[in-house]
Every structure is written in structure tokens, then in C-alpha cells.
Amino acid sequence: MSTIRITGADAIDLRFPTSDLRDGSDAMHPDPDYSAAYVVLRTNQPGLEGHGLTFTIGRGNDLCVAAARLLADMAVGRTLDGIVTDFAAFWRSLASEPQMRWIGPEKGVVHLATAAVINAVWDLWAKSVGKPLWKLLVDLTPEELVSTIDFRYITDVLQPEEAVGMLQSMAAGKAQREEDMLATGYPAYTTSAGWLGYSDDKVRSLCAAAVEEGWTHFKIKVGADLADDRRRAAVVREAIGPARRLMMDANQRWDVDEAIDNMRALAAFDPWWIEEPTSPDDILGHAAIARSIEPIGVATGEQCQNRVVFKQLLQANAIAFCQLDSCRLGGVNECLAVMLMAKRFDVPVCPHAGGVGLCEYISHLVMADYVAISGTTENRVAEYVDHLHEHFLEPCVIHRGRYLAPRQPGYGITMRPETLVQYAYPHGPVWAARQLAAGAAR
Amino acid sequence: MSTIRITGADAIDLRFPTSDLRDGSDAMHPDPDYSAAYVVLRTNQPGLEGHGLTFTIGRGNDLCVAAARLLADMAVGRTLDGIVTDFAAFWRSLASEPQMRWIGPEKGVVHLATAAVINAVWDLWAKSVGKPLWKLLVDLTPEELVSTIDFRYITDVLQPEEAVGMLQSMAAGKAQREEDMLATGYPAYTTSAGWLGYSDDKVRSLCAAAVEEGWTHFKIKVGADLADDRRRAAVVREAIGPARRLMMDANQRWDVDEAIDNMRALAAFDPWWIEEPTSPDDILGHAAIARSIEPIGVATGEQCQNRVVFKQLLQANAIAFCQLDSCRLGGVNECLAVMLMAKRFDVPVCPHAGGVGLCEYISHLVMADYVAISGTTENRVAEYVDHLHEHFLEPCVIHRGRYLAPRQPGYGITMRPETLVQYAYPHGPVWAARQLAAGAAR
């Protein structure tokens, strides 16, 4: 293949009307329309494109699309080699774009958009070498992998040389671990049974079906009302029995003292973790909660904005589980930084997923974490939600409660061409039809 | 006046080509084009409008404008009374809009946009009662003022009843303090002399002129190169003498250990504070720096995203000066929350300003802080930068190094009508002319 050059970029606003069925409803997000700011990097090679997306839940997705467009332009004209040879520098040029960093920095809209662009570059890289992303990652030398990471603001807990040493120390057994993943996959858990908007009967029958399918870990949403939380926890605990693990997710609904009180009240149902008990920005608050509700573990991450917040959550012993998000962080490079810090602090990485595309992304990240970084699946489960996978060319595959290893080249996020047309917002056929229907009903 | 109802809203993209002269240049932002996402709330009352803006430095300002438009729509159709009677609930409805909170939450683009809309409501309220914003604030009862604040995520350090008590305890002397402000104003400091892009000679002559004008506190930019920082610190220290105060601002350029080392090297120039020594997200990092460089105080805030981060900076003894930003925080309501927490922890509030409009905003906030909340100017100085004031109908007034009390009704941010036309981006005359010139030069 001749030199691969990025010749153009598109950013598309895709939205799925999930609020109709209250899929994904929780205490803070009652009516999400799962959405994606979807980036395509075109190249000078016929048929070779990099695809990436960032996930949002509806209104404001257009802001991420506009930001992704500005950032993707910075890749246009560059060669793939030129980018990945000093990937950390390219990453920083996006994450700290001199004018746009003011409206972050490294957080919110601009950082979500950074993820879409950066992940599209990784997809392009993986496709160009004919490997699934996870395989590309585990085949990099320790030095190569570490060279993709911007260590700004984390050198007080992890220096590049230490990271290289940590990766080198995992060389033994790496080939065996890769075989493990190819043979049996990575343990997962399901959130599909416990959405807040579902009735008790629906939760009960979903739990029973999931037990049948081999699931061992179950998560429910809490936080809207304590009496309601107790009732639903009892329904789930009864349906899954005492041996399977029950996790709870408050979606940031509580203040610090409230979280402590409520989790003491819910301890009777033996939760393994409480997820997002309070503001994702409250490192010291999470640490206070963690100290007060042991042995229940505190988990957070889906809205933790960047590596600097994860660094502190780890420093402060605030989390027992690190739930990094493949789009909230600025793409693979920053996910690797967080995975390495988590390894350093011996905290399991249990990535956030669901939404649209997040399961596809993390099926790669957990494989790489197991094979090259952590070397274990102990106390580790990756989230799985069974929504919207039909839109991907190579949807993630779950079997008996485990993510199977992706086999196709790329980062697995490329959507079906018809989805890109049908769900385009606001003018694609799905949305145009809804506007017509809304007009007729008036 | 009959019931005031908000009947419509506009959001305008304004940009000023400040990068031409490197005004505002620093180690992280070499070429800012000072910009504003400017909101106008129209009403059913002839001539009565609420104006508010959020400040950015160029690219991406359109994202804030788009977000402000979405959020401002939530005010349209509401009465002013209906909003301000339960202002905390209205504030939360914007800051936690169920779909848009995903792309924050309460940070970055959406939170900057929240400030523009919320500040426009305060401007409208102040104009409707014929008072400058600061006077409206100090005339509210403690209960009324506290009712504007959303205490979510801060009740572990401050409860509403405690806040009311703190304000009640300041009733004695309040009338006298208001007279003080009207007579002499609030102490300020200047940043105009020390921009990183200026030559030593320019810095020297600007310092000499500022001493003549009565300034007592001077701030310089550091962080690009230590040898350069030493040289420039020596220039400024020599120009202002040993008695006046010198502050340093690293604009987030350093990692934690680097900040400690560099400030030990710069201690010889007797800095009063080091501002933004590292990532604005690094609460524990600021605390480590603060412990290591005493008696130099650590200051930060212009990019601290919300009250939750300020809460922790205060809890962790990480800052000696609280530099809240009137646009970075979600408008007056959240600024009040931070000012009350700072009072609780006995940390001086020294607001960030500069940019466009920030000096106008903070001239109101520091008056209210002194009269109703802190009751003192000890160790307090408000930032002043002498750029772009000519665009406001009632620019802030500085006399002998002090902000004079604003006298006109409103929050002081209403711009001249011709500015709104001339600097509109990208089609206003100033920008259209530049595009023509750029085209001709090609």
C-alpha cells in the first residue's frame, strides 16, 4: 500500500428515537434519544476510511458534530504515518487546540468530539494493518504503545518509563492470554434488566431470561426514591438468587451524605458496587463515600471527564472500580493512560458501555487490557446493553455472558450505510417522518 | 409595570481580532481572538431586554452560541417573576437539562452557555427594578439571595440554612460598606503589563506607567521557559519596587512536580501568588503544590468548571485565593454559591477578569461580595485588563487602581448596537473585510 493520506472528513449527526420506549432511562436522564456524532476520515486509498463516533443522548449532539468537524479538519492533509509516529503530539494538538481549549479544556463537548476524531484515526490505523484494534494494541511494543499517550498532568503518578516497565513485565503469558480471549472472551454484565422506567414485572422476567442466558452480574438503577429502590432491589435479588452479583447505579442523583445514608439502607441487598453515587466531579466526595460504606465498592467513570480526574480518584482511594468511557475520554490514547494508572493503583477497569457503539468500542479495550496491561479478569466485568447493535457492520458478540474477541480489522464502529442515511438528524427519513406525524397530530 | 414576560431570545457570535496584537497571549493560548456568545432576551415591555454573554477566545465560540440558543429557548414564554421566584429550580433546569447534561454535565460549552443565559436573566431582573446588579443582590434578604442557589452536590460543606445565617451575621455594617464602595471602590490589579508576547521594553514601560496610575498589584505570565520567566520577573520586580505585589500566572503549563520546582526557583522574586500552576481539574495536585511552596499562595479558578470543583479546592486547602469566573461558572447563582463557600473556608475571592465583558461583570460581583458576604477587602484584589471596554454602553470604571461602583441598572454587559453588527462572526463588516483582504493577499 502506498502512503496513506487523509484527504477529507465528514461529521454526521445521528439520532435514534430511543425515548419512545424509555430504553436507557435513569434518575438523571429520563428520556434519552441515543445519538452519535459520527466521523468519517476519507483517504487516498480506495475503500479505506477511518470511522469513529462519540455518544450523546440527544439535544446538543449537533454541538459535538460541529466540534468534531473543526477538529477533524486538523487531520485532513496529514499522512497516517505522520500522525501515529508521534500520536501523543497529534492528540495534544486536538485536545489543547489553542483557541478551543478555552471551552473545555479537555472536557465536555470538545473532548467528546476529540474522541470521535481520535477513534476514527485508530480505526483507520487498525484497518490499514488488517487487524482488529485490540490486536493492533497488543502487538505494539511497550515503547510504541506508551508513545501514543500524552502524559501531561499525570507524571506525578506515572512516568513514561514506568509505563514501559509495567508493560514489559506483562510480556510473560501474553500469548496465552491472547488465546484465552480468542477462546472464551471477556466477562460481561448486563444493564438491560434494570432501567428505571421498566415495571417490576418486566424487570422480573428480564432477570429470569438473563439468568437463563448465563449472566452472573446484574445492575439496577437507583436514586429516584429510596422506597422504590428497596422494592426493585428486592425483586432483582430474588430473581437472581444470593450468589450472583448485584450492582447499583445512582446516576449522580445524591449528595455525599445522602449517598452514604441511602447505601447503608440498601446494603441489605448485598450490592457489589454503587455506581455514580454523586457528582462525577467530586473526587473527595467519592472518597468520603467509599470510606463510609465498605465493603460496598464505589464505581464511577462514565462522566469522568479526563485522565486528570481518574488520576485523583485513584490517588484518593475513591474508587474500587474504574468505569472509563471510550468516548468521554479523548479516545484510545487517553483510555490507555487511564488503564495504565489503574494498573498502577491495582484498581480493576470495568468500562462503561451501552448507548450506541460503546459496547463495540469496549470489546476491544477490555481485550487489550487483559492481554497487555492488567493480565487478569479478577473482579472485572465489562458492561453490556443489548440496544442498537443492529446498526453496525460488525456488532460486538456476546456468548454466555462474555464478550467474544472481535475478529475484523478496525475499531468495530463502522455503521451500515443505510443507518447513516435513515437516522441522520433532522432530515433523515426516520426523523422527517416523525416531524410529519407530529405535524399531522397537531 | 405589568407582568414582564420573555417573548424571544437571540444569540449572537461576536469575535474581536485580538490575536493581531497578541493581547492576552499566554503559555497555553498564544493567539486568542477574544469572543462572546451574546444573548438577548426580549420581553413584552418596550425597551426592556436582558443581555448576557459568555466569553471565549475564538474557535468554537459558535458552539457556545448554539448551546445558548437551545438553553435560551427554555426562558422564552416564562415570566420574569416566575423565574426569579424559584431561581434555583430554573437554574437547575438549564444546568441539568436531561439530554444536554450528557455533554457537560455542568462544564465546558454547555455550562459557559448557561452563564450567558442566566446572566441575561439577572440583567433583566436588575434593569426591571432599576438597580445595578450588585445593588439588587445586596438588597435581597438573606433568604431571597440563598433561594437563588442550587445546593446540589455542596450540602456536605454548606447547607442553605447555614448560608442564611452567614448572611444574617453580616447585616451589621452593611450600610457603611455600601457607602465605602460608592465612595472609594474595590481594589484591583492589572494584568495588562505582563502578557507573554510583549517585549521586555514594552513590559518595563507599561509597568512604569501603571505605577504612575496608582496600581499596587502586578501580574506576569510565566510557564513557557524558566530562564525567560526569571528574566521577565526581574524586569517587573525592578520596575515596581519591593513593596508592591507581584503575582505570577502559569496558565496550566506545568505538571505538579514541575510547578513545585519552578516556583522554588521563582521564589526569589517574592511572588504573592502563583496562578494556575497546573491543570484546573487537579484538586489534589494544587493541594500538593500549596503545601510545598508556602508562603507563596496558590490561586486558580478561571477554568474551574463549577461549584463542585471549588468545593473540593476549599476542602483540600488547595487554594489561598479563589479566582471564580463569571462566565465559566453557570452565572450569578453559582458565583454566589462559590462566594459563600469561600467565606465559609475564609478564602479571599479575587475574581478572574479580562477577556471581553469579564471586568464589567466582576465589578458587580466584588461589590456584592464586600457589602453582603465577606465584609472585607483584606488580601482581595479583582483583576483588571484594559481591553475592549469601548464596546459596552456602560464600561466599568477604574480610578487609581480601584473598580468604582457601577451606577446604571442591570449587569453592565449591554454592548453598543454598532458592535453587535460590526463584530458579528463571520459575516459582520470587520470579519468580512478581513476575509476579503486575505483573499486578495493569496
Interface residues (C-beta under 8 A of the other chain):
Chain A: M28 H29 P30 D31 P32 D33 T56 I57 G58 R59 G60 N61 D62 L63 C64 A66 A67 L70 S96 E97 P98 Q99 M100 R101 W102 I103 G104 P105 E106 K107 G108 V109 V110 H111 L112 R152 Y153 I154 T155 D156 Q252 D255 V256 D257 E258 T278 S279 P280 D281 D282 I283 L284 G285 A288 Q303 Q305 N306 V308 V309 K311 Q312 Q315 A316
Chain B: M28 H29 P30 D31 P32 D33 T56 I57 G58 R59 G60 N61 D62 L63 C64 A66 A67 L70 S96 E97 P98 Q99 M100 R101 W102 I103 G104 P105 E106 K107 G108 V109 V110 H111 L112 R152 Y153 I154 T155 D156 Q252 D255 V256 D257 E258 T278 S279 P280 D281 D282 I283 L284 G285 A288 Q303 Q305 N306 V308 V309 K311 Q312 Q315 A316
